[in-house]
Amino acid sequence: MSPAMYVILTTKPGQFRTEAGEGLQPIEAWDYVFFGRVKARFLIAELLTPTRVRVIDEGEPVTVNSVPSKFLESFQSLDAARRELQHLCSFGSMQASLQPRDPATFNAPA
């Protein structure tokens, strides 16, 4: 059995969203809050099998792309994916934080 791999999906409400489909098991989700506003959402998912991820551009006209999971950065552990999120969301002393959310509501309206 091969070791687990993890990917991070990103959604920016009002701009684009990613959808975890077959082959991805959502593990945990986070809101990136910058000065009190949700700027992005992140979903850490276990990559069970090579798959494709839908990326929906919410502008007009709406555009849907199907991206192979092999093009996503992957992490060998859940802790490594969490460290990457912390790194992505650290901006010195600015008011930025990650707040946990239910993975089932990853793409729910803000």
URKA-V895243 format. One record per helix or strand of 3 or more residues. SS is the DSSP state (alpha for helix, beta for strand). FROM is the first residue (numbers start at 1). LEN is the number of residues. Records with the same first field share a line. If there is no record, write none. Layout:
SS: FROM-LEN + FROM-LEN
//
This chain:
beta: 5-8 + 16-4 + 24-11 + 37-11 + 52-6 + 63-6 + 96-6
alpha: 69-3 + 78-11 + 103-3
//
